[in-house]
Structures are given as structure tokens and as C-alpha cells.
Amino acid sequence: MKAITYQSYGSPDVLKPANFPKPVAKPGEVLVRVHATSVTSGDYRARSLDMPPGFGLIGRLVFGLFRPRRQVLGTEFAGIVEAVGVQVTRFKPGDRVFAYPGGSFGGYSEYVAISQDAAIAHAPDNLELDEAVAIPFGGATALNFLRDKAGIKNGDKVLILGAAGGVGSAAVQIAKSFGAHVTGVCAPGHRDMVGALGADTVLDYTRTDPADAEAAYDIILDTSGTATYAKYGAALKPGGRLLLVSANLWQLLATLLARKSQGRKASGGYAPERAEDLRCLAGLAEADKFRPFIGRRFGFDEMPQAHRYFESREKKGNVVVVLDAR
């Protein structure tokens, strides 16, 4: 089978095609013929080793000290179940599925064998596979931060910094599904997109600084890596939550040490890969409350170009890579 691999850290040019034996499903595994994968920040960081300040050594320990530990990237994929192991009860050949291997990677290949107990779920009937593939990374991150870390509820005022990205565009829609009033912050060229996703208010970050607001938001979710509690704490209502999806070590430490008042809190971290979250997101998609925004699609042989687009200032929404027209 064909896969895209990398043997060293660096630019998108390190991504090269290679051939591997087709995997065989073990007793508890599902063999998926991959239709589409994507480029996420997880793939970008593992490929480039461009980590937020303070996390350089941690990145090498996670991804490989001197060379990549896992040489086939792909934090999410979608496709058709080709075969199942003898112990599999949740899936059958022919099922449309999407999966979130996360840091285990593997999606940049024609076939993937994955445990039925991993983060894999049936794809929503109303989404094509090259749309469903973009549900996991952005959707699960937004869901975990908004629902689990912040306890979002109906009527909350939510500010989303970086609302045009993969996580931000999912967060706009998921926050709206909980009945929140959403303000999205983005570049001027992305305002129409964020508004179309359902944001009640859209701010151009080059003209408006939402940090100037006073006690305006119940939740502030930052995907841009620019927020600090020192800057945005005053914009939170009493009991409000600042959520740092993308932050460097110093931002996180400053958040822990910052003096907070009136029940305001701040938190960072990551979103775990869980099948129940994928099923929740699939349900939102089937109810027309969440549809991943696809910025651009590329062919499998265009993987380096897809990574370059991901790094560019033009990038918006999700970057999808389609293996073929199956």
C-alpha cells in the first residue's frame, strides 16, 4: 500500500511517498480503506518540530529525540471498513467511518488497522467522507474545552479568538449548539466565513481588541496562542473561564500564577481521543448543528503542498487530503 512518510524533521519537503505491506486486522481491530485524511496542527508540529516556546524538549521526547518515532503522520482519517477481526462487534465491512488516532498517527496511508475500542465512529449519513474526516481534531478539541473544561450552558456569552481555523470554526458551531451567544474574532478576509458559521458577532482583530471589554464574556476560548490571563481576565464575567487551546509554557505558567478574583479561572491542556466524543459530534452533524468547514482539498500526491497551505496566512478552516475518488 502507498503511504506518505518522513524520516527527519523539517519543511513540507521531508514528506515522501513510500510503499508498505497492507495491514491485516487483528482480532479486535477494524481495517479501514482510507478515503481522506487531513493536515492538523498535530501533524504540522510533529513534522516540523516547531513547538510553542518552552515545549521544544518535550516535543522531541514525544515525537522522537533525533528522528521521528512514527514516520506516517495523519491524526484523523475517514474511509470504508474493508475487514474486521473475529472479536469485532461494533463495525462490519462496508461501514463508513471516521477516526481520530491523534498522536498515534497513521492516517497518511491507504489502509489503517485500528482497534474497535479506539476513537472511531460511524460517519454521519449527511456528510461525505471528505467532510467527516475533519470532524475529530477540531470538533473534539472544541467540545472538550467548551463542554468539559468550561461547562458551557445556554445563554453564555462566548468569545472565540482564531474563529476561522480548524478548531475555531468548530468551536463557533458547537458553542451555538449549546445555545450560547458567540463572538468570533478573525482576520478581515475571514469575516464572512465566520458569520456564515453562525457567529452572532464577528470582530476583525486588526481593528478591534476584545480584551478591552469589561466583564463581557462567560467563556473566552483562544486558538491563536496569543491570549494571557493578564490581558483577558478583565473581559471575563465573574465565574468566567479562559480556555487556552494553543499556548506556550510561559503563558500556561503565568496563568497558574495569576491572581484571579470572583471565581474566574483559566485552563489549558489537550483534548483526549474518545469514541464517545466522535459519536456526539456525529450526532450534532446529523442534526445540522455542526459541519466542518473545509478550506481546501488536496490530492494524496500533493501532501507537501497541503502542508504548505496549512502554514500559509491564507489558510482557513480545515485542510483535507483526498486519496482518490473511491
Backbone hydrogen bonds, N-H to C=O, Kabsch-Sander energy under -0.5 kcal/mol:
donor,donor_aa,acceptor,acceptor_aa,energy
3,A,18,A,-2.5
4,I,108,Y,-2.5
5,T,3,A,-0.5
5,T,16,K,-3.4
6,Y,71,Q,-1.3
10,G,47,R,-2.0
14,V,11,S,-2.1
15,L,12,P,-1.7
16,K,5,T,-2.9
16,K,14,V,-0.5
18,A,3,A,-2.4
20,F,1,M,-2.8
29,E,26,K,-2.3
30,V,114,I,-3.2
31,L,83,A,-3.0
32,V,30,V,-0.6
32,V,112,V,-3.1
33,R,80,I,-3.1
34,V,32,V,-0.8
34,V,110,E,-2.4
35,H,78,A,-2.9
36,A,78,A,-2.0
37,T,321,V,-2.9
38,S,76,E,-0.6
39,V,319,V,-2.2
40,T,38,S,-0.5
44,Y,40,T,-2.5
45,R,41,S,-2.7
46,A,42,G,-2.1
47,R,43,D,-2.2
48,S,44,Y,-2.6
49,L,45,R,-2.5
51,M,49,L,-1.2
55,F,52,P,-2.4
59,G,55,F,-2.6
60,R,56,G,-1.7
61,L,57,L,-2.4
62,V,58,I,-2.2
63,F,59,G,-3.1
64,G,60,R,-2.2
69,R,63,F,-3.6
70,R,63,F,-0.5
71,Q,69,R,-0.6
73,L,71,Q,-0.5
77,F,99,A,-1.7
78,A,36,A,-2.4
79,G,97,V,-2.3
80,I,33,R,-2.1
81,V,95,D,-2.7
82,E,31,L,-3.1
83,A,31,L,-1.4
85,G,29,E,-2.7
87,Q,27,P,-2.4
88,V,27,P,-0.6
88,V,85,G,-1.6
94,G,81,V,-3.1
95,D,92,K,-2.0
97,V,79,G,-2.6
97,V,95,D,-0.5
98,F,121,A,-2.4
99,A,77,F,-3.0
100,Y,119,A,-2.9
102,G,75,T,-2.1
104,S,101,P,-2.1
105,F,102,G,-2.0
106,G,72,V,-1.1
107,G,74,G,-1.7
108,Y,73,L,-2.7
109,S,107,G,-1.5
110,E,2,K,-2.0
112,V,32,V,-2.1
114,I,30,V,-2.4
114,I,112,V,-0.5
116,Q,28,G,-2.5
118,A,115,S,-1.6
120,I,118,A,-1.8
121,A,98,F,-2.4
123,A,96,R,-2.4
127,L,124,P,-1.5
131,E,128,E,-1.8
132,A,128,E,-2.7
133,V,129,L,-1.8
134,A,131,E,-1.7
135,I,132,A,-1.9
139,G,135,I,-1.8
140,A,135,I,-0.5
140,A,136,P,-2.8
141,T,137,F,-1.6
142,A,138,G,-2.4
143,L,139,G,-2.7
144,N,140,A,-2.4
145,F,141,T,-2.3
146,L,142,A,-2.6
147,R,143,L,-2.4
148,D,143,L,-0.9
148,D,144,N,-0.8
149,K,144,N,-2.0
150,A,145,F,-1.4
151,G,147,R,-0.5
152,I,146,L,-2.4
155,G,179,G,-2.4
156,D,153,K,-1.9
158,V,156,D,-0.6
158,V,181,H,-3.1
159,L,219,I,-2.7
160,I,183,T,-2.8
161,L,159,L,-0.6
161,L,221,L,-2.8
162,G,160,I,-0.5
162,G,185,V,-1.3
163,A,160,I,-0.5
163,A,185,V,-2.5
165,G,162,G,-1.2
166,G,317,G,-0.6
169,S,165,G,-2.9
170,A,166,G,-1.0
171,A,167,V,-2.7
172,V,168,G,-2.2
173,Q,169,S,-1.2
174,I,170,A,-2.7
175,A,171,A,-2.7
176,K,172,V,-1.8
177,S,173,Q,-1.8
178,F,174,I,-1.0
178,F,175,A,-0.7
179,G,176,K,-1.7
180,A,175,A,-2.0
181,H,156,D,-3.1
182,V,180,A,-0.6
183,T,158,V,-3.0
184,G,182,V,-0.5
184,G,201,T,-2.8
185,V,160,I,-2.7
186,C,203,L,-2.3
190,H,187,A,-2.0
191,R,188,P,-1.1
194,V,190,H,-2.2
195,G,191,R,-2.4
196,A,192,D,-2.3
197,L,193,M,-1.3
198,G,194,V,-0.5
198,G,195,G,-1.2
199,A,194,V,-1.6
200,D,182,V,-1.4
201,T,182,V,-1.8
203,L,184,G,-3.2
205,Y,186,C,-2.3
205,Y,203,L,-0.7
207,R,204,D,-2.0
208,T,204,D,-2.3
212,D,209,D,-2.0
213,A,210,P,-1.5
215,A,213,A,-0.5
215,A,234,A,-3.0
216,A,235,A,-1.5
217,Y,235,A,-2.3
218,D,157,K,-2.1
219,I,157,K,-2.0
220,I,241,R,-2.7
221,L,159,L,-3.1
222,D,220,I,-0.5
222,D,243,L,-3.0
223,T,161,L,-2.5
223,T,221,L,-0.6
232,Y,228,T,-2.6
233,G,229,Y,-2.6
235,A,232,Y,-1.2
236,L,233,G,-1.4
237,K,217,Y,-3.2
239,G,262,Q,-1.4
240,G,237,K,-2.6
241,R,218,D,-2.4
242,L,265,K,-2.4
243,L,220,I,-3.5
243,L,241,R,-0.6
244,L,242,L,-0.6
244,L,267,S,-2.9
245,V,222,D,-2.0
245,V,243,L,-0.9
246,S,222,D,-1.1
249,L,53,P,-2.2
252,L,248,N,-2.1
253,L,249,L,-2.4
254,A,250,W,-2.5
255,T,251,Q,-2.1
256,L,252,L,-1.9
257,L,253,L,-1.9
258,A,254,A,-1.5
260,K,258,A,-0.7
264,R,261,S,-1.8
265,K,240,G,-2.4
267,S,242,L,-2.4
274,R,272,P,-0.8
278,L,274,R,-1.6
279,R,275,A,-2.4
280,C,276,E,-1.9
281,L,277,D,-2.5
282,A,278,L,-2.4
283,G,279,R,-2.0
284,L,280,C,-1.9
285,A,281,L,-2.3
286,E,282,A,-2.6
287,A,283,G,-1.4
288,D,285,A,-1.8
289,K,284,L,-3.1
290,F,284,L,-0.8
294,I,292,P,-0.6
295,G,293,F,-0.7
295,G,318,N,-2.3
296,R,318,N,-1.2
298,F,320,V,-2.2
300,F,322,V,-1.1
302,E,299,G,-1.6
303,M,300,F,-1.2
306,A,302,E,-2.4
307,H,303,M,-2.2
308,R,304,P,-2.1
309,Y,305,Q,-2.6
310,F,306,A,-2.1
311,E,307,H,-1.6
312,S,308,R,-0.9
312,S,309,Y,-0.9
315,K,312,S,-0.8
317,G,164,A,-3.8
318,N,293,F,-2.6
319,V,39,V,-0.6
320,V,296,R,-2.3
320,V,318,N,-0.6
321,V,37,T,-2.6
322,V,298,F,-3.1
322,V,320,V,-0.5
323,L,35,H,-2.5
323,L,321,V,-0.5
324,D,35,H,-0.7
